[in-house]
Amino acid sequence: MTLWTPALAAAFEAAVIAPRVSLVVRPDDPAAALLRLGVGALAAALPPVARTLAAPLVGVLEKRAEGVSVTVPAFLPGALPVVALSRAAVADPVTTSCTLTHEVSHAGQIGRAGDVQAVADYLNGELRAQREADAAAAGRWMRFVLTGEMPDAVPLSDLYCLDAGDAALAVALMRSHVETMRAGLVPPIGSCVAAARWLRASPLVPDEIRARVPALPEGA
């Protein structure tokens, strides 16, 4: 039986996730279908050459919408990215919190790059490998904290259409993050740092979970 209850997941989302995104859309929300159509619309807004390069990735995302969560730019002045959770992501409180930690990593990446540049960057296999490896590590770190299950540096899903070299880069980055976890440290990813700060400070968090959250360095 997990110690991470729906109430804890909701409190985590309100404190850590909500300030970093404009909206979290769940699969049965009316906006969900429109947002998933928006993945294709984002690609359609790209220049012709980039649109051709994006087509395989967009096609895979659209086919796997039930099982794949996405974070997309809002493309509105001052608006933060929007997260759409898949049905698989809301299966249980642990999975929801882990997926949100993953997705809010992407929100941070979009914020640093800018909306338009973030979409363009995602068409580059090396950048996509880096960003997906960091986000995957964030979600897996959260699962370790909530359940005690230490992750392995496994390859990313073929969803991301990575070639052999980019896939190897993703595994190397994941391996580095796993080693950080094994050393008893928080991965240097913004969503992990934010989650760790809240998990250590909130009186709602069970002691068994809090004990797995490393202390953050001064100024982190």
Buried (B, 14 or more C-beta within 10 A) or exposed (E): EEBBBEEBBEBBBEBBBBEBBBBBBBBEBEEBEEBBEBBBEBBEEBEEEBBEBBEEBBEBBBEEBEEBBBBBBBBEEEEBBBBBBBBBBBEEBBBBBBBBBBBBBBBBBBBEBEBEEBBBBBBEBBBBBBBBBBBBBBBBBBBBBBBEEEBEBEEBBEBBBBEEEBBEBBBEBBBBBBEBBEEEBBBEBBBBBBBBBBBBEBEEBEEEBBEBBBEBEEEE
